[in-house]
Amino acid sequence: MYLRNMEKKKFKILLLSDHALSTSGVGVQSRHLVQGLLEKGCWSVRQFGAAIKHEDYRTVVVNDDFVIKPVDGFGTPEMLRVTLATEKPDLLLLFTDPRFFTWVWEMEDEIHQICPIAYWHVWDNRPTPRFNDAFYDSTDLINCHSYLTYEMVSENFPEKTNFIPHSTPEDIFFPLGKHAKKAYRRQLLGPNRQDHFVAFWMNRNAKRKRPNDVLMSWKLFLDKLEPNDAGKKDATLVMHTDPRDPEGPNLETTSEMLGIQDNVFFSNQRVDFEKINVLHNIADVTFNISFAEGFGLTTLEAMQTATPIIAIKTGGLTRQVVDHRDGSENGVALPVECKSMVGSQHVPYIYEDYVTNETTANAFYKLYNMSPQEREDLGQKARDYVLSEFAYQDTVDKWHNTMIDLIENWKDRYQSYAMETK
């Protein structure tokens, strides 16, 4: 049946997610997936490209099979109704936090008159979010990009839940040669820092990412080092973020208060993949200590460049920093030393996971004391792991296969609500 369908038409996906040409993690992953699917030759994608506000609301025709309509938020019920009626998609695919799609699931009976619903899902932490069950129940396919999410959702919905991790095309993030790395270090950090131990942190300057604790951890690490003849310490923290983001603290002021401003370098400009690849390559380690991290793309990118990582064992970071096949580490895996149960009216309960600044500083010191060859070997181990367990083509193929199966079989599996009267 699949081959006969291919001969007649391409399957059409209506995708609701961050604008696929944006720089957000959701947007970038949307773009990678769509590109991979289009190469299969049997898919066409229409997207509601979400953002808080767009500079330009004109429809973007990437090509005949990929058209993006910029929208505020993720669209409206009326917009979705019109698009379902005019485009008649074979599949509605949702990708971001479920709170943004409550309105979609509220009209699932209308959607199911046209097509099935698939969800690209992540949930940061336990306890298992049973308050999401109504969303999951209304969805026909749930592909989880963290293994922790897969474990939680499959507890109650095993028949429609799969683990398909995020991934990145191999030609975007990759190792550079030693001479190129040294030249870029000299160019970006200056001749006085080209031989420093370099740690790289790339995140939004926001509370969840613990940016001030990043600086405090770095200070505690620097305190362990002996100054050189000029009274300097041979380590530099590169923070690719906006140090004055209103969602976070003023990181320049914090670094000055801690007295470490000479050992911190802020990279605050939006740059393309090529420059991000350079930043990963000039680092000896890339790290993440967020108290909630559904996946963590930065560390995945780093490992793909053969850079070891330091990461707390929470959410999607765990399966990156720890090789699930043998328990070995692709850098330093930080323990969760404190759990705080938080919540809100929409998310009644969820854990936040914390590691202390002292433990993070010790992880820096462990990598610092390795020889260049030991760090290189550890980075190559991390790269080999990513190419095996987070392979881009595997991700595309699994999405392709699960969506084909859904389109061809969902009507036999779907059970609409029935009203009974007594």
N, C-alpha and C positions, 0 to 999 in steps of 0.2 A: 504493500500500500504506500509505503514511503517513497519508493521510486516512481510510482504512478503520479503521486502528488507533485514530486519535483518536476516532472515533465509538463505539468499543467501550469504551475505558478510557483512563486517564491512565498515562503511563509512570512507573514508580516507581524512584527512585534511593535506594540505601543509601549514605549519605555517612559516611566516617570522617575526621574532622578535629577541630581545636579547636572547642569549643562555640561554635556560631554566635552566641550572645548574649554571648560574652565580648569583652574588649577587645584580645586579641592580634591581630596582623596576619592570621594564618591564620583566626582566628575571624571577624574583620570582613569579610574577603574572601569567606568562606563565606556569610555572611549576605547580602552584596550579590548574589552569584551566585544564591542560592536565591530571593531576592525577585524578581529579574529573570526567572528561569525560571517561577516560579509565575504571573507575569503573562501568560505565554504561554497558560495555561489547559490545558496538556496534560502537566503534570508534578506528581508528588507526591514528597515527600522524607521519608525516615526517617534520622535521624542518630545515630551514636554520638558524643556531644559530649564531647571529651576535655579532661582537665585532670589535674594531679598529684593534686589533691584538690578535691572540691566541697563547698560548705557545705550543699547540698541535693541529694539524689539522686532526687528525685521526677521522673517524666517530665514534660516541658514540652510542652504542646499549643499551639503558636503559632497554628495553625488546622488544619482537617481535613487539609490537604495538607502540613503541616510539623510533624513530631513529633520531639522531641529526647530521647534517653535519656542522661543524664549518666553517664560512665564514667571510672574511673581509667585513665590511659594511653589507649590507643585500643581497648580491648576485649580479648577473649581468643578463642582458636579455638573453644571451646565456645559462647560467646556468639554468635559469628558464624555457626556452624553452625545454631543454633536460629533465629536471625533470618532466615537464608536460607531455611530450611524453612517458617517461618510467614509471612513477608512476601512471599517469592517476588519479589524485585526484578528489574527489567529490566536493572539496571546497578549495579555496585559502583564507587563513586568514592572514591579515596584522595587525601588532600591533607595532606602535610607531608613532612619529611625521610624518605628511603627507609629509613633505619636503623630507624625505628619500625614499619615494615610488613614486615620480614623474615618474620615469622610468617604474614602473610597470603599472601605469595608462595609460602611453603612448602606451602600447602594450595590452590594455584591449580587443581589438577586437580579438587578438590571444588567449588570456586567455579564453575568452567566447566561443571559439570553443570547449573547454574542460570542463570548470566548472564555477560556479559563484564566485564572489569576495565578501568577508565579511571583515569588518574593525572594529577593536577594538579601539575606538577613544576617545580622550580628547582634548579639546581646552581650554586654560587657562582663557580667559576672553573675554568680549565684547569689541568693537562692533562685531555683528555677522559677521563672516569672509566670505563674499560673494565671495572673491577671491578663496575660496576653492570649489566653486560650481562645477567646472569641475571634481574635484576628487570625490565628493559625487555623481555626476551624473553617473560616471563610476562604481560605487559600488552598489552591490545588497542588502547588509545588513549592517547597521551602528549601532553597539551596543556601546553606550556611557557610560563610567564609572563615569562621574560626571553629576549631574542633570543639572548644568548650560550648559554643552555641549549639553545635550539632548534638552534643551529648544531652544538653538540657531539653531541646525541642523534641528530639527523638524519643525521650522518655514517654511522651504522651501522643506523639504523631509520627511513629516510625515509618508508616507506609508511604509518606510523602516528603520525608526529610532526607537530605543528602549533605555531605561535606564536600565543598568545592572551594579550595582556598583562593585568596587573591594571588595574583602573579603579575609579572612584568615581562614584556618582550625582551629577549636576550640582547638585542642590539641597542637598548636604551641605557642599561646600567651594566658595566663590564670593567674589568681591570685595565688600567693603563700601565705602560712600561715604567720601570724605575726612573729612567732619565726624565720622562714626561712628568712624573709625580714630583720630582725634585724641582724641576723648572716651574711648575705651577705653585709649589709651596713658596718659592722665592718670589714669584710674581704677586701672589695674593697676600702672603704674610710678611714679606720683607726678608732681607738677608739675615737679620738677627734672629729670626724664628724658623728658618728653613730646616734646622736640625732638631727642632723641639719635638717632644712627645705631644701629639695633637689628638684631642678628643672632639668629636663632632656631635652637636645636638641640633635637630631641626624639627621644630614644632610650633604651633600657635602659642604665642605668649598669653596663656590663659591658665586659670586656676588648676584645671584638671591635669595639666602637664607639669605642674610643680616647678616653674621656672626659677623662683627664688631659692628653692631647695637645691636645684641644679647648681646654682652659684655657691651656696653654702657647702655643698659636697665638694665642689672644686677647691674651695678655700681650705677645707680640712685635708684634702689630698696635698695641696701645695705646702701645707705646714709640715708634711713628712719629708719634703725634699730639701736637700742642701743647696744653698745658693752658689753660683759660680764666682769667679774672681771679681766679676763686675757687680756682684750682689744680686744677680737675677736668678730666676729659677726656670729650668728648661722645659716648660710645659705650657701649652696654649689651648684654651677652650674656644672653639669656634661655635657660635650660636647663630644659626640661620633663622632669624625671627625679627619681628618688629619690637625693639626694646621699649617702645613707648605705646604699644597697643593698649587702648583703653580697657580691654578685657583682662589685662594683667598688670603686674607691677612695673615701675620704671626700673628696668634692669641695669641701665647705666648708673643710676643713683645707688642701687644695691651693690654693684660691683665696687664702686668707689667707697661705700661705707665699709665693705669687707676688706678693702685695701688690695684688691686683686685686679684692678683695671688694666694693669700692664700684662696680665696673663689671660685676658679675655678679648676675643675679636668678634665684633658683631657684623654679620652679613645680613643687611636689612632690605635688600632689593629683590623684587620678584625676578627670577631667572628661569631659563629654560632647562630641559632635561640634561642637555650637554653640560651645562655649568654645575648642576646638581651632581652629575656623575664625577666631575672634577673634585667637588668638595668631599664626596665620599672617598675618593682615591687618595687625597692628601692626608686623610685621617688615619691614625693608628687604631682608633676604635670609634664606633658610633654607639650612642646609648639612649635609653628611654627609661624613666622612672615614674611615668604617669600613674596616678592611683586608679585610673580606669582607662583601659585601652582595648577596644574591641578587636582590633587587629594590629595596627602599627606598621604602616608602609615604609617608614624611614629605615627601620632595621632590616626589613626584607631587601630594600634597595642596597643597603650597605653590604650585606652578605653576598649579594650578586656581584659586587665589585671586589670580592675577596677581602673584605674588611671585617674583622671580628666585632662582636657586639657585646654590650652590657645591657641587660634588661631584667626587669622585675618579672617574676613568674605569675603574671596575671593575664586574663583574657587571651587574646590571640598572640601575645608575645611569648607565652610559655612554649608553644610548639615551634617557635623560631629559635629561641636561645637554647632549648633542650632538644636534642635529637631523639625523637620519640622511639626510634628503633633500638637504641642501646643506652639511652640515658646520658650520653656524653654531652658536653656543652660547646656551643659555637662561640665561645668567649667566656663571659662570667654570668651565670644565672643568679639573680638576686632573690633571696627568700622574702616571702611576705611576712613581715614582722609584726604588723598590726592590721586588724580588720575593723572597719567601722561600718555599721549598718546605717544607711541613710535612706531617704525616700522623699516622696512628694505626693500630692493628691493623684497625679497621673501615674507615677511609678512608686507604689507604696513601699517597696523594700528592694534594696540592692546593696551589695557590699562594695566598699572602697578599700583597696589594698595598698598598704604603705610599707616601704623599706626605709630604714633610717639613713640619715646623711652620712653617718660614720661607716656604715656598711658599704654604701656607694663609693665613698672615698677609698676604702680598702680595695675595692674592685679596680679602681683606677690604678692604685699602687701595684696591684698584681700584674696588670698589663704593662705598666711602666717598667717593671723589673724584668720582664721577658726580653730576650735578645731579639733583634730585628728578624732573625730567621725563625724564631719561635712564633712571633706574631704573624709572620708571613705564612707559616704552616697552618696556624689556627685559622687565618683568613681563608686559605684555600679549602680547608675542611668545611668552613661555613658556606663557601660558594658551591662546593660539590653537593652539599645537602640541599641547598635551594634548587639547584638544577635537577635534582632527583625528586624532591617532595613538593616543590612549588613551581613546577614546569608550566610555562605559559600555554603551550599547545595542549597539555593535559587539561588545564582549566577550560579552555575553549571547547575541547572535545566533549568534556563532561556536561557543560552547559548545552551544547548542541544536542547531545543524545537525550538528556533528560527533558528538554523542551519538545523534541520530536515525539518522544513517548507520551508526553502530556497532551499535545495537540491531537494525537491520533487516538487516545484512549480516555480522555477526561470525561466524555459524556457517559461512558459506561460506569465510571467511578463516582461521578458527582451525585450527591443526594440532596435535593432541594428540601427546604422545610415544608412540612405538611401541617395544616391546621385541622385539628380534630374538635368536634363538638359533641357534647354529651346531652 
